[in-house]
Amino acid sequence: MPRVTFTANLQRHLACPPVDVAGATVREALDAVFAGNPRLRGYVLDEHGALRHHMAIFLDGTPIRDRKAQTDAVAEAGNIFVMQALSGG
């Protein structure tokens, strides 16, 4: 099963320990996490289901391509890492 991990700074705001979930896409895996932690959904996704601008998701060390629907395919042993995006200069 894919493993979804959230950065420590996200865990300060909401309880979101790493979890192994079923899912063939990033979105399916996230939906499985959100089923057990509904408040987390609004922090990660906007009202249309797209990844919020201040969030970033990496799949096996590479940024996901589909920020709108999170359709990137996930391997059975895939690692999904959710973090707040940093900006500034």
N, C-alpha and C positions, 0 to 999 in steps of 0.2 A: 504494500500500500504506500502511496505517496505520503511524505511527511511535510506538514505545514508548520513553519516556525516564524514567530513574530519577534522583532527586536525588543530588547529590554526597555527602551523608552516607550514603546507601545504598551508593554506589560505594566508600566507605571500607572497608566490610565484605565486599563481594563485587564482583567485576568484572561490571559491567552497563552497558556503554556504550549509547547510543541505538541502536535497531535498527528497520529497516523490516521488517514481517512481514505475511503474509496473515492475514485474519480479518474476519469480518462482525460479530462481537461482541467486546466487551472480553475475554471469557473465551477465545475462539478466538485472539485476538492474544497474550494472556498465555501460553496453552499453547504457542504457537509459540516464544515467548521461552524458556519453561521447558524445551522440548525441547533447546535448546542450552546451558542453564544450570540443571540440575536442583536445585542447592542453593538457588537463588533462590526456587523455589516455596515451600519451607517457611518462608521469611522473610516472604513476602507473603501466603500463604494458610494457613489452619489445616488441621487434619487432615480436616475435612469439605468443604474446597474453598471456604469462605467467606473473605472478606477479613478479615485479622486486625484486631482493634480498634485497634491502634496504627498502622495503615496507612490511607492515603487515595488514591483514584484519581480523577483529573480527566480528563474526555473533552471535548476542545475547550474547556477552561477552566471546565467545569461539573462538580461532583461527580457521580459515577455514582449512579444510583438503586438499582440492584440489587447490594448488597454481598454477598449470599449466593451468587448464581450468576453474577454479572457478565454479564448478558444484554443490557446496553445495546448498541444497534446502533452500529456504527462505519462512518463514511463511508470511501470509498477513500483519501482524503487526510486522514483523521482523525489527531488527536494525542492520545495517551494518556500521561498524566503520573502516575507512581507516586511517592508520597512517604510519609514517616513523619508521622503525625498528631501535632500538638502539643497538649498540654493543660496545665492548671495555672492559676495565678492570680497 
